[in-house]
Amino acid sequence: MNTPITTHQGETVQLSGPEMVLSDTLNRLMAPLARLCLAHGVTFPAAEEILKQVFVQEADALQPGAPDHGAVSRISTATGINRREVTRLTRSETPERQTKPPLTTELFARWSTDPALRDNTGIPRTLKRQGPAPSFEALAQSITRDVHPRSLLDELLRLGLALHDEESDSVSLERDDFVPNGDIEQMLGLLRDNIGDHMNAAVANVLPDNRRHLEQAVFADELSTESVESLNPLLSKQWKTVHDTLVPVITALIEADRIAGRPQDQRIRIGLYTFSESAAESARPSSKSTNRATRKPTKGAPK
């Protein structure tokens, strides 16, 4: 059955087959983004401006070796954005993408996984603030020499991730996961980086001629709230095992590449996520404008 949609110009288009599946996919992906925008007062015109800018950037990147002459026409044809808008958007400055995590993230990961900084039970040690290793000062300087250890400590304290005992002048971790409490900028940064890379991996896997990325999930329904909550301790334990195993290995690989003089121009993000909701929430229509019947959750075992 064809599904009608109404375009921004008021035209009605009938979608069928792969186009309908793609439309449904985009609807599902954009719904959380719309929710995020509405929660932070970002209006549709503001979000539309961002989307147009991204469309222009990606269309331009499709032909990296193409001459500058004719670029506006090529981008306009690919995106459907008029030439005047393309010209404006290509002349405007775009923020540089941030791909390197904050230093506090790297420091937290090193402290929570380095065997030399953990006791016999695997718990991160309480460190003297200053002095030779093992100390917080030595740990901070192993991460960077460009930022004073006290500045990094102040940031960990501000985020509620560490505790400074002034009497003994020692520092301890307050959490076993990097969740910067009460810092909306840090939380949005984590959302941007984690979901951005997850989306990049998933999209690359459905486009032709791209390197494949690991992107798998387990799905199950017909569970009770109590059953879902009972999984949380197991999931946290599994993630801690993955985290504590990978960080030292990756750290050693970075050092080996540095010593060998190999180009260190690659990055990797490895994650695990969970999401649960009620059947009523799953059944809510993604968009009333698509005239699409709501699908009932499929019964069955984990997929």
TIMI-794700 format. One record per residue: x, y, z of N, C-alpha, C in turn. Coordinates in steps of 0.05 Angstrom, whole numbers, plus 32768, in hexadecimal, padded with zeros to 4 digits. Example, Ala and Ser with C-alpha at 12.3 -4.5 7.8 and 13.67 -1.06 7.14 Angstrom:
BEGIN
81087F8E809C80F67FA6809C81087FBE809C/81017FD3808E81117FEB808F81028001809D/
% end
This chain:
BEGIN
80117FE88000800080008000801280198000/800C802C7FEF801B80457FEE801480568006/80288065800F80248077802680288093801D/801480A5801F801780C18016802580D1802B/803780E38023804380F68035804181118028/804081268038803F8141802D805A814F8031/80658159801B807F8166801C807C81828027/8094818F802B809581AA8036808781BE8022/808881B78008807C81C97FF4805E81C37FF1/805381B18000803681AC7FFF802F81967FEB/8043818A7FDE803E81757FCA8039815A7FD9/8027814A7FCD8022812F7FD98031811B7FC8/8040810A7FD6805180F57FC9804980DA7FD3/804680C77FC1803F80AC7FC98059809B7FCC/805D80907FE38074807F7FE8806D80627FE9/807E80517FDF807A80357FE0809480267FE2/8094800D7FEA80AC7FFD7FEB80C280097FFC/80DB80097FF180F28013800080EF80308009/80E280407FF980DE805C800080CD805E8019/80B8804E801B80A7804E803380B68045804C/80C78030804980D78027805F80EB803C8068/80F7804A8055810A8060805B80FB8076806A/80E3807D806080D38093806D80CD808B8089/80C58072808E80BF806980A980D8806980BA/80EF806280AE8108806280BD810F807E80C6/810D809180B3811480AD80BA810180B880CF/80E780B180CD80D480BA80E180DC80B080FD/80E4809780FE80EC808B8118810580988123/8118809E8111813180AA811A812E80C78123/811C80D58115811980F2811A810780F88132/80F680E5813A80E480E9815080F480F0816A/810980E08172811880E8818A812681038187/812F8109816E813C8123816A8128813A816E/810F8136816480FB814A816880F4814D8186/80F48137819480EF813881B18105814781BF/811E814381B78135815181C38133816F81BE/812C817681A5812A8192819D811481A081AE/80FD819381AF80E6819F81BE80EC81A281DB/80FB818F81E7810281908203811581A78209/812481B081F5813881C681F9813081DF81EA/811781E181E1810D81FA81D58118820081BA/812281EB81AC812B81EF8190811381ED817E/810D8202817080F58202815E80FB81F48144/80E681EF813580E981E1811B80FA81F28108/80F6820C81058107821B80F38125821980FA/812B8219811481478216811D815281FB8116/814281E6811A814B81CB8114814D81C780F5/813B81D480E7813B81D280C9815581DF80BE/815E81F580CA8176820280C2818E81EF80C6/818F81E180DC81A481CE80E281A381B780CD/818B81AD80C88188819780B58191819F8099/818A81B78090819281C1807681B081C38074/81BD81CD808A81DA81CF808A81E781B48088/81DC81A0809681E78185809581E381798079/81CC817D806D81C78173805281DB817E803E/81E18198804081F481A4802E821081998033/82188196804C8232818B80528235816F8047/8221815E804B822381428042822281408024/821281518017821081507FFA822B81597FEE/8237816C7FFA825181767FF1826781607FF4/82648151800A8278813C8010827581247FFE/825E81217FF0825A810A7FDE826D810A7FC7/827781217FBE828981237FA882A281337FB0/82B381277FC182CA81367FCC82DD81407FB6/82DF81337FA082F2813B7F8B82E6814D7F76/82CD81547F7982BF81657F6582CA81817F66/82CB818F7F4F82D581AB7F4E82C181BD7F5D/82CC81D37F6782BB81E77F7582A681F37F63/82AD81F67F49829A82017F36828381EE7F33/826B81F77F36825481E77F33824B81D97F4D/825981DE7F63825381D07F7C823781D87F86/823081F17F83821581FA7F8D81FF81EB7F7E/820281E87F6481EE81DA7F5481ED81BD7F5B/820481B07F5F820481947F6781F681907F82/81FD81A17F9581F1819E7FB081D381A47FAF/81CB81B87FA081AF81BF7F9D819F81A87F91/81AA819B7F7C819D81857F6F819A816D7F82/81AF81677F9181AF81507FA3819D81547FBB/819B816C7FC5818C81717FDE8170817B7FDA/816B81887FC3815181957FBF814F81B07FCB/816581BA7FD7816681D57FE2816E81E87FCC/816081FF7FCB816582117FB58181821D7FB5/818A82267F9E81A6822E7F9B81AD82467FAD/819A82587FB181A0826F7FC381A682667FDF/819682537FE9819A8248800481B482388006/81BA82297FF181D3821A7FF181EB822D7FF2/81EA82427FE281FF82567FE3820382627FFE/81ED8269800B81EE8274802681FA8260803A/81F18248803881FA8233804B8217822C8047/8220822B802E823C82248029824F823B8032/8245825380348256826A803C8256826D805A/824382618068824282658085825582528092/8260825A80A88274824A80B78265823480C6/8270821C80C58264820680D3827681FD80EA/826B81F68101827C81EE8117828C81D58111/82A581D4811A82B681BD811582AC81A58126/82AB818E811982A28177812882B6816F813D/82AC816A815582BD8161816B82BD8142816C/82D48136816982D58119816982E5810E8181/82F6811F818D8306811681A382F7811B81BD/82F4810681CE82E5810981E782F3811C81FA/82E48127820D82F1813982218307812A8230/831A813A823A8330812E8249832681208262/8311812B826E8306811E828682FC81028281/82F180FE826982E880E3826282FF80D08260/831580D88253832C80C78251833980C1826C/833A80D6827D834680D38297833580C082A8/831B80C382A7830880B282B6830C809582AD/830D80908293831080758288832A80688291/834080788290835A806D8298835A806682B6/8350807882C6834F807382E3833F805B82EB/8328805782DD8316804182E4831E802682D8/8332802582C68339800C82BA8356800482BC/8368801782C18385801082C3838A7FFF82DB/83957FE682D7839A7FD482EE83AB7FE18303/83BD7FF382FC83CF8000830F83C080138321/83A7801B83188397802E8328837F80218334/837F8006833683697FF8834283747FE58358/83637FE0836C836B7FCE838183677FB1837A/836B7F9F838D83687F828387834C7F7A837F/83387F8A8387831C7F84838183137F918367/83257FA0835A831E7FAE834183127FC98344/83117FD3835D83067FEE8362831C8003835E/8315801983508329802E834C833480388367/834E803B8369835B80448381835580618388/8356806883A18357808483AA8374808D83A6/837780A48399839280AD8391839980C683A0/83B380C883A783BD80E183B183BA80F6839B/83B3810F83A283AF8123838E83C9812A837F/83DF812B838E83F881328382840D811D8388/8423811F83798439810D837E843E80F98367/845180E7836A845780D48355844180BF8353/844180B0833D842D809C8338842E8086834E/8418807B835783FD8083834E83F2809B835D/83EC80B0834E83DF80C8835A83CD80D48344/83BB80E5834D83AA80F2833983BA81038326/83CE8111833283DF8123832183ED8113830B/83F880FB8313840680EB82FF83F380E082EA/83DB80D882F383C780CF82E083BF80E482CD/83B980FC82D783B1811382C583C7811982B1/83E0811982BA83F6811F82A883FB810A8293/83F280F1829983F580DC828583E080DF826F/83CB80EF827583B680F4826183BE810C8250/83C68122825D83CE813A824F83E0814B8260/83F2815A82528403816D826083FA8189825A/83E5818C824A83DB81A6824283C781B28256/83BC81A1826883A881AB827C83B381A38297/83B281B682AA83BC81B182C583AB819C82D3/83B7818A82E183A8817582F0839281808302/83978197830E838281A3831F836981AB830F/836D81B482F6835681BB82E6834681A282DF/8353818C82D98345817382D38336816982EC/8343816C830383368163831C831D81748321/8320818E831E830981A0832282F281998310/82F8819082F882E2818982E582D5816F82EE/82E4815B82F782D98143830182C88148831A/82D1815A832B82C18161834382A7816F833B/82A9818183288291818F831F827C817C8313/8285816883068273815482F98269813F830D/827381408325826A812D8339827681118335/828D81108327829980F6832182B080EF8334/82B98102834382CF80FC835682CB810C8370/82D98103838582D78110839F82F4811683A9/82F8812E83B38312813683BD8310813883DC/8320812783E98321812884068338813B840D/83318153841683458168841C835781618433/834C81528446835D814B845E8374813A8456/836F8125844583858114843D8390811C8422/838481308415838C813A83FB838C812283E7/8377811283E8837580FB83D6835B80FE83C5/835A80F083AF834480F2839C833A80D68396/831F80D38395831380B9838F82FD80BD837B/82F780A8836C82E180A8835982C780A48368/82B280B38360829880B1836D8285809F835D/828C80998344827A80898333828B80758324/827E8060831A828C804D83098284804F82EC/8275806482E5826E806A82C98270808882C5/8276809082AC827A80AC82A6825F80B8829F/825180C282B3823780D082B0823A80EB82BE/823F810082AF8243811B82BB8229812682C6/8223812282DF8209812B82EB8206814982E9/81EE815182DF81E6816D82E081F4817F82CB/8204817482B98212818482A58206817E828A/81F3818F828281E4818A826981F6818B8251/820B819C8251821D819D823A822C81838237/82368178824D8244815F824B823181488243/82198148824D82068133824781FE81358229/81FA814D821F81F381508202820B814881F1/8223814D81FB823B814581ED823D812781EB/823781198200823780FC8200822280F181EC/820A80FE81ED81F580F681DA81FE80F981BE/8209811181B882138117819D822781028193/823B80FD81A4825180EC819C824980CE819A/823B80C581AF823380A881AF821E80A28199/820980B1819981F480AC818581FD80B38169/820E80C88167821880CF814C822880B98140/823A80AD814F824A809781458239807D8141/82258079815282148062814E820480658134/81FA807D812F81EC8082811681FE807F80FE/8216808981008229808780EA822E806A80E3/8232805980F88237803C80F4821E802F80E7/8207803580F181EE802880E781E9803180CA/81EC804A80C481E7805480A981FC80498095/82158048809E822A803D808C822480208085/82188012809882127FF5809381FC7FF0807F/81EC8004807981D68001806581DC800F804B/81F2801E804A81FA802A8031820E80188023/820E80198008822180087FF9823D80127FFB/825080007FF8826D80067FF582778015800E/826E800D802582798019803E82848003804F/8298800A806082A37FF88074828D7FF08088/828C7FD7808E82777FCD80A182807FD180BD/826D7FD880CE82717FDC80EB82607FC980FB/826A7FC1811282597FB0812482427FC1812F/822A7FB8812A82127FC7813381FC7FB28136/81FA7FA7814E81E77F91815381D77F98816C/81C07F8B817081B07F8F8187819F7F76818D/81977F7381A681857F5D81AE816A7F6A81B3/81547F5E81A9813A7F6981AD81277F5581B9/81177F5D81CC81037F4B81D880EB7F5C81E1/80D37F5081E080BB7F5E81EB80AD7F4A81FD/80957F52820680847F42821980937F3E8234/80A17F53823C80AE7F528256809F7F64826A/80A17F5F828380967F70829880AA7F86829F/80A07F9B82AC80B27FB082B680C77FA482C9/80BE7F9282DA80D07F8582ED80E67F7682DF/80DF7F6882C980F37F5882BA81077F6A82AD/80FE7F8082A181107F93829481247F9E82A9/81197FA682C0812A7FB282D5813E7F9D82DF/81377F8482DF81497F6F82EA81617F6C82D7/815F7F7482BE81767F7282AB818B7F8782B0/81837F9D82BC81967FB482BF81B17FAD82CC/81B07F9E82E381CA7F9782EF81DC7F8682DD/81D07F7482CF81DF7F6382BC81EB7F7382A6/81DB7F86829B81E57F97828581FC7FA9828E/81F97FB482A6820F7FC582B182287FB582B5/82257F9C82BE823C7F8B82C3824A7F8482A8/823A7F7E829482457F77827A82547F8F826E/82487FA7827182567FBF826682707FC48274/82707FC1828F82887FC6829E829E7FB38295/82977F9A829082AA7F86828682B67F8F826C/82A47F97825982AE7FA0823F82C07FB98242/82B67FCC825182C57FE5825682E07FE08262/82E17FD0827782FA7FCC8286830E7FBB8275/83047FAB826383157F9B825283217FAB823B/83107FBC822F83187FCA8217832A7FE2821C/83257FF182318335800A8235835380048237/835C7FF1824783797FEC824883847FE2822D/83757FD2821F837E7FC8820583817FDF81F2/836D7FF181F0836E800781DE8385801A81E6/8388801F8200839E8030820983B980258200/83BD800B820383D67FFE81FA83DA800081DC/83C47FFE81CD83C6800081B083CE801C81A7/83C3803081B583CB804C81AF83E8805081B4/83F2804681CA840F804981D08420803981BC/8417802181B48426801281A1842880208186/8411802C817E8411803B8164842480538166/84248060817D8436807881818453806F817E/845B8059818C84768050818B847E8047816F/846C803A8161847280308146847180468131/8467805D8138846680738125845080708110/843C805F81168426805C8103841480748104/8408807C80ED83F5809380ED83DD808D8100/83D9809F811483C4809B812783AC80AC811F/83A080A58108838A80B580FD836F80A780FE/836D8092810E83548084811083488087812C/832D8086812E832080868148830A80708148/83038068816082EF8053816282DE8059817B/82C48052817A82B28055819082A4803A8193/82A4802F81AB8298801581B08284801981C7/826B801181C38257801681D78243800081DA/8232800381EE821C7FF181F38204800281FC/81ED7FFC81F281D6800C81FA81BE7FFA8200/81AC8005821081927FF78216817C800B8213/81648002820C814D8013820B813480018210/8123800B8221810A7FFC822680F380108228/80DB8007822180C38017822480AB80058224/80948010822C807C7FFF822E80707FFB8212/805E7FE7821080517FE181F680417FF981ED/8035800882008025801F81F98036803581EC/804F803881F78061804C81EB806B804381D0/8070802A81CD8079801F81B380648022819E/804A802181A5803580218192802C803D818A/803880528197802E806D8190803880748174/802680808163802E80868148804580998147/805880938134806F80A58131806680BF8124/805380BE8113804980D68105802D80D180FB/801A80E481027FFF80E180F87FFC80E880DB/801080F680D0800E80FF80B4801380E980A0/801F80D280A8802680BD8095800F80AA808F/7FF980AC809F7FE2809A809C7FEB807D809E/7FFF807880AE8009805D80B07FFE804F80C8/7FF3803780C57FE8802880DB7FFE802180EF/7FF880238109800B801C811D800F7FFE811E/80297FF6811E802F7FDA811F80307FD1813B/80247FB9814080257FAD815B80407FA0815F/804B7FA1817780657F94817D80647F768175/807A7F6D816A807B7F51816280827F40817A/80727F2A817C80787F17819280907F07818A/809F7EFE819F80B57EEC819880CB7EEE81AC/80DF7EDE81A680F77EDC81B7810A7EF281AF/811F7EF681BE81337F0A81B7813E7F06819B/81427F1D818D814B7F1D817181667F2A8170/
% end
